[in-house]
């Protein structure tokens, strides 16, 4: 199956679905993602392509090039995009636990606080 890739901004959308102002969760990062599947698309890759200064992502220590390998215990690759979207669709003040892989061998757990 062919993998699609694209750039998404987590403060604006996920997997091409826009949120209203009330639904937006500002995490302050953009991801370059790869997905597979048609009816049940699955995240294959998620790499940080931009981190806004003084954002929840910056405060959590995320850097451009970091790979997200888990979003709230949903493993990447393998997380359904619908599941990832729900796990990231939080209200201000909520916490989003993620696991990051840096430099192909260093993994660490961090938490983003939604603004």
Secondary structure, DSSP 8 states (H G I E B T S, - for coil): ---EEEEEETTTEETTEE--TTT-----EEEEEEEE-SSS-EEEEEEEEEE-TTSHHHHTT--TT-EEEEETTEETTT-BHHHHHHHH---TT-EEEEEEEETTTEEEEEEEE--
